[in-house]
Amino acid sequence: MGGAEKRTYNIAESLQKKGHEVHLVGMKWWGGDSSFAKDNVNYHGICRCKNLYNKDRRRSIRESVRFSLYLIFHFLKNDYDIIDSNEFPYIPNFIVKLYCIFRRKPMIITWHEVWVRRWHDYLGPYLGEAGRLIEKKTVKLPDMIIANSKMTKRDLILELGVRKEKIIVIQPTAPSDISHIFPSPKKYDVLFCGRLIKEKNVELLIKAMKNLNPDMTCAIIGDGPEKKRLESLARVYGLEDRVEFLGFFNRHEDVLSYMKSSRLFVFPSIREGFGTAVLEANVCGLPTIVIDSDHNASRYLIQDGVNGFVCKNDAEALSKKIAHILGNDELRKKMSDCCRKIASSHLQSESAQEIEKIYVDLHKNVDA
């Protein structure tokens, strides 16, 4: 699961424990029945996902349209009191809005990233302009927007012209109790976890590993369209024995297990709406290095020199930061203690309570 999916799951689990009926609607990634209940949360896979990415390693627009069409049929058969939808991939939100208008239900969009200036680079001049316009229209649909970070709220106001009164910031949370998760028997000096796409900038980490002591090892957890290219780059640098690609883990507990057994977390992403993986590393007491980029909100989770480092986007600079932490056990242990203290301020129970209040208040206003 990515950060957005983990956030959604955590909220659903917390609301269910408070006695609410919760439904998660998405594409079907599992075998068996299309709809099922687990831990009293209802899951609906309304269509199978065929290709999340195109051959050119960009997200598929066709899949977004396909999901939107299936969403129409799902809404015809189901009735919900309130809908909280993710902003991406935008198009389904227009179907959600139609449902909310006809059923007189409140609509919320949880916004993870503002793309405005990035569309042309990602899709080219024509499709990119279409993407930019769709994003600007999407932001006008909901009754309220939940932004996942202060940076996202800032961008919504400055880039998309949203009134600040319409936005509330509720940051993602990490598990508060991971005592039942044991460290993995496999240990690595450096760990990365995330989707292997260009923006995660994992190439920088591989280049930095080339400059480090040949005894240092690195594990990369995740899958994505960049995986083959990154594996090839590791071979070119002769790092096959030091950089291991572990693939995607079905159980998120396994990711936390590797975090507990590693010595350092490196998150070289240059574009993050929040950076849940950084917060999870902190919960596990894992010092973290992030990249100083204008569009990287994860840098706000790191107090430079306290629970990790904020590093410039340069392989040599990154390798020096890695060597500095791994070469100083006293510093690393001190940072580890600070990680847990800082992570304790992101309590899942408080976040769920805020979201529950938003849902209840909006539902009452519509009924009134």
Secondary structure as GFF3:
##gff-version 3
##sequence-region A 1 368
A	DSSP	alpha_helix	3	17	.	.	.	ID=ss1
A	DSSP	beta_strand	22	28	.	.	.	ID=ss2
A	DSSP	beta_strand	35	38	.	.	.	ID=ss3
A	DSSP	beta_strand	41	48	.	.	.	ID=ss4
A	DSSP	alpha_helix	61	77	.	.	.	ID=ss5
A	DSSP	beta_strand	83	86	.	.	.	ID=ss6
A	DSSP	alpha_helix	91	103	.	.	.	ID=ss7
A	DSSP	beta_strand	107	111	.	.	.	ID=ss8
A	DSSP	three_ten_helix	116	118	.	.	.	ID=ss9
A	DSSP	alpha_helix	119	123	.	.	.	ID=ss10
A	DSSP	alpha_helix	125	138	.	.	.	ID=ss11
A	DSSP	beta_strand	144	147	.	.	.	ID=ss12
A	DSSP	alpha_helix	150	160	.	.	.	ID=ss13
A	DSSP	three_ten_helix	164	166	.	.	.	ID=ss14
A	DSSP	beta_strand	167	169	.	.	.	ID=ss15
A	DSSP	beta_strand	190	193	.	.	.	ID=ss16
A	DSSP	three_ten_helix	198	200	.	.	.	ID=ss17
A	DSSP	alpha_helix	202	210	.	.	.	ID=ss18
A	DSSP	beta_strand	218	221	.	.	.	ID=ss19
A	DSSP	alpha_helix	227	236	.	.	.	ID=ss20
A	DSSP	beta_strand	243	247	.	.	.	ID=ss21
A	DSSP	alpha_helix	252	261	.	.	.	ID=ss22
A	DSSP	beta_strand	264	267	.	.	.	ID=ss23
A	DSSP	alpha_helix	276	283	.	.	.	ID=ss24
A	DSSP	beta_strand	288	291	.	.	.	ID=ss25
A	DSSP	three_ten_helix	297	301	.	.	.	ID=ss26
A	DSSP	beta_strand	308	311	.	.	.	ID=ss27
A	DSSP	alpha_helix	315	326	.	.	.	ID=ss28
A	DSSP	alpha_helix	329	343	.	.	.	ID=ss29
A	DSSP	alpha_helix	348	367	.	.	.	ID=ss30
###
